[in-house]
Every structure is written in structure tokens, then in C-alpha cells.
Amino acid sequence: MDLLELDEIYWRQRSRAIWLKEGNKNTWFFHKKALAKQKVNTLKKIRNDSGDWVLGKEGVNHILEDYFHTIFTSSNPINNLNIFNMVCGKVPTHATEVMSEPFHATEIQNALFVMHPIKAPGVDGLLPLFFPKHWSFMEKDVIQTTLNILNHGHDLTSINQTLLCLISKQKNPKDPKTLNQ
């Protein structure tokens, strides 16, 4: 793959313009779409609890972190053990057996191969088209790692990261509370 093709794939993925036909070499278009989307989606300022505007990435991050910490922390924790006594139904034995069966390599491969090839990349930055294209040399590692996690509960701390992406329901949110309105 030459540099022009790689550049086109990069900007096509960034622009999310899936509807364009393959073979369009107009990377300027993809570049323009990606930058416009980035500009619209960037939260540059936000109002704090005092009503003051906070500017800059670190300030906005701090306000949002505090806001979500507050709304997801309980000030009056409740003992929920009594709730389990109220649940009268249970999963049938045959359904439990089916759900308890180990995952298989074909399921993992099928899941990777049915993803749209140029949709958004994972946190590793790889587009889904990467996996089918290079499956011959990476199949063993991907399958083994995934099966170890799914079937044997291997630790994810070395590869697991949380990626928080806020998608506002309104244009130009003013404070954290308006992000979900």
C-alpha cells in the first residue's frame, strides 16, 4: 500500500463518509469533513457550578470529572440484598448450559470479519479492515488472547483502558448538566 492510499484511508475513516464509493482519491474532501466534524465536536469552554466560564482542555476535563463523580456517587448507599429475595424467576437449566458454553475461534473470527471495514477504529487505532487483511499472520495471537479472556477470565489490566466520549444532545452545551438534555 502506498502513502497516498494510506492517507486516503486515514482521512476517510476520520470523516466517517462511508457513503462515498471506493476509488475516490479525493483526500482533500475527507480532510475537510474530518476537521469540520472535529471543530463541531470539541468542547472548548464550559460553565462551572458558580456560573463562571472555564476555558481550556484541563479546566473542562476537571469540571466534567467532578460532575460525573458527583452524579454517579451515592450519598445514601442502600443495602440491595433484599432485592434478590424478591426475584422469583430463574434462568432455565438448558439456557444456563448454552450461555455457559465456552467461546470458539470461529465465533471470534466471524465477529471481526462482519464489522464494516472502515468504521471507527478501536482504542488501538486499527480499522476493522486490518484484521481480515492480515488474518493469516495474526490469527493465532488474536484467537488465543481473546479465548483466554472470554473462557478463562484472564486479567485485562494490561490491555484494558476506558475511553470516555461525551456526545452532547444539544449544540454548544453550556455546562455539564446540559450534556444529557
N, C-alpha and C positions, 0 to 999 in steps of 0.2 A: 504494500500500500504506500503510495507516495504522499508527500507532505500536503499537497492540495486536497487529496481525498480525506486525510486525517483532519485537516482544518474544516472541511465541509461537514464531516460527521460531528465534530465538536460543536460547531455553531448551529447545526440542525437540531442537535439534542438540546442545546441551550434555548433555542427559540420555541421548542415544543410545536413546531409547524409540521405535524405528522402528515397533514393533508397534501403536502407538496409531493409531486411524483419523483421517483428515483431518477437520477441522471441530471437533475437541475444543478448546475455548478455555480449558482448564484450565492456565494458565501456572504456577499455584502448584505443580501436580504436577511439571511439568518442572523448575522451580526447585529443588524438594526433591530430586528424583532427581540433578540435576547436583551439588548441594552434597554430597550423601551420597557420590557417586562420587569427588568431589574429595577429600573427607576421607579415604576409604579409600586412595586412590592417592598421597597426599602422604607423602613420606619426611621425617620431622621430625628424626630422630636416627639415628646410625649409629656402629658401633664401629670405631675405627682399629686399626692393626696392634699397638699396645701394649695393646689391650683397653679403652682409655678411650672413653667415650661422647662423641661430638662432636654438638653441637646447632646448629641454625640452618642456613639455606639455604646460606650461603657455606662454612661448615665441611663440610657434607655434600657440596657440589659439589667441594670440594678433595679430599676423601677418595676420591670416585668417580673424579675425573680422574686422580689418582695411580694408583689401582688399575688402570684400563683402560690407562693409558700403560704400566704395568709388564707386563700380560699380553699386550699387542699389540706389544711391542718385543722384538726378538731380541737375546740377549746373544752368541750364536754364529751370525752370519749364514752361510748356506751358498750356495755357487755353484750355482745351479739350471740352468745352461746344459746340463749333461749330460742332464737330464731330457728336453729337446726331441729329442735324438738317439734316445731310446728310443721315442718316439711313431712308430708305423709307419703308421697310417691317416691319411687326409686327407679333407677335405670334397670331395665330388664337384663337378665344374665347374658342372653345372646348379644345384646347391644354392647354390653361391657366387654365381652370377649372380642368383638370386632374392633372396638376402639382401643383395645389393649394390644392388638397385634403389632409386631414390630414393623417399622417402615422398611421399604425395599428400594434398591438402587434405581429401578425403573421409575418409581414414583418421583424421585428427586430429579432424574433426567427429564421426565415429562414436564414437571413444574418449571424447570429452567427453559425448556425449549418452547413452551407455549406463550411465554411473555413476548410482548411486542418488542421487536429488535432495537428500536431507537427511542423507547420511552425513557423516563428519567433514570439515571444511574443510581446504584446503591451507594452507601456511605464509602465504599471502596472506590467509587468513581467509575466503575465499569458499566458500560451499557449492556443490556441483555444480549445483544448480538455477539458479544465477546465469547460467551460460553459455547454455543453451537459451533462457532468458527474454530475454536481452539480445544474442542472437547477431547480430541484424540490424545493430547498430552497432559490434560489436567483432570480427566475423568476420575482416575483413581483417588487423587487427593481430595477433590470436592465430595465425592461419594463417601469416602472414609470419614472425613471430618463431619459431614452432615449426619451420617448414621450414628457416629459416636455421640453427637449432641442429642439427637432425637431418641435413639433407642437406649442409650446408656447414661444419659444425663451428665455428660462431661461438662466441665466448667467453661463458661463463656467469657469469663472476665478478660481474657487476653484478646478476644475479638469483638466483644460486645460493647457498643457505645450507644448512648442515647442521643438522638438528633431531634431537637425541638424546632419545629417550624410553625410559626403562628400565621394563620391565614385569616385575615380580617374579613368580616361580613359586610363592612361598610368602607367606603373610600375615606382616606385620611382620618384614621381614628385619632381621637384627641387624648384619651387616657386608657389605661388597661381595661377598665370596665366596658368600654365601647368595642373592644375586640370581638366580643361574642354577641353583639346586638345586631 
